[in-house]
Amino acid sequence: MAHGGLGEPPDDPEAWTDEQWLAWLAQEDAPAGEEDRPPRLARWRQRPSTHALGAAMLGLRDAIYGHPDDEVVIVRDASGDPPDDDVPVVHLDPDHPERSEVHVRRQRRRREPDGRS
């Protein structure tokens, strides 16, 4: 790639000084015209319409093949046994464990006549 200025390097590397080599490398690395534009795929990804199209494609995938099973399930250990009045109700789904549920019903605290809990 020949740019204006120094042109192509000589056959004998010792014919140029260090400054000439650095100047030649700088002009070779400098973008020229079309080369400084991002690649076509990068320009395509920057458009808002592509974000909407990508979301639509993911929704279509979920509709056809179902939602992927790689969802994170958060489990928290509780210390101690629950009181007798807070017995949890457990619904286990053996076909889809991620759909299993645990319901804990708590009795509301009764308010004192003076408004305190």
N, C-alpha and C positions, 0 to 999 in steps of 0.2 A: 504494500500500500504506500504509494508515494505521495507525500504532501509537499506543498510549497516550502521553500526554505532549504533544508539540508538534503533532501532527496534520499536515495538509497545509500546504505552504508558502504564503505569501500571494502574491497576484498581483503586488504591488509588491515586488521583491527588497530594496529599501532599507528595508522595514518591519521586517526582522529584523536583529539585530546579528550580528557574526561568530560569537560564542559560540552563538547560537541556531542558526545554519546548521550549525556543527560538531556540535552535539548532535543535530540532525535527521539529518545524514548518518550519524552513529554508530548511531542507532537503526534507520535503514534498512538498514545493513550487518549488523546483528546477526542471527544465525540465529534462526528462530522455529519450534519444533516439528519438523515433518517435513522442513523445508528443510535442517537441519543433518546429515541422514543422507547417506551417500555414494550416488551413483547406483546403480541396481539392478545394472548390469553390473559395477561395482567390487565390490559385495558378493558377487556370484556368483563372481568371480575369486579371492576370498580363501578359499574353501572347499577343503579337501584333496581332496575327491572330484572337483573340476574338474581338478585336476592329473593325477589318474589317468585321467580321461576324455580329456584332451588327449593324454596319452602313448599311450593306446589308439588314438586317431584317427590320430596320426602313424605308429604301427606298421601300422595298416591301410592307410594311404596308401603306405607303403614296400612292403607285401606286394602291393598291386594294381599300382602304377605303377613299382615299383623304387626303389632308393635314389637320391636326387638326386646329380648329378655335380658338385656344387660343393664337394667335400671338398678340404681343403688338403693339398698334397703337399709334403713337406719334402725339398729336395735340398741335399746338402752336397758341396762340392768338396773333393777330397783332393789334397794336393800330392805330386808325384813318382809314378813308376810303381810298381806293386806288385811285390814280389819274385816270382820264377818259381814258387815253391811256393804262393803265395797267389793263384793265378789265379781271378778271379770267374767264377761260372756265371750266365749271364744268360738269363732266360726272358721273352720279350716277348709280350704279348697284343695284337695289332693291333686287335682288336674292342673291347677294354676296356683302354686303356693304364694306367688306375689299378690294374689287377691285375698288372702286370708286376713281376717280382721279380729281385733280384740276390742271389746267395748267395756269400759269401766264406768259404772254409774255411781255417782257420788250423791249423797243426800246433801241438800243445801243446809247451810247453817241457819239455825233459827235466830232471828234478831231479838235482842232483849227489848223490853218495853221502852228503855231510855234511848234506843237507836244504835247501841253498840252491837257488834257481832258476837 
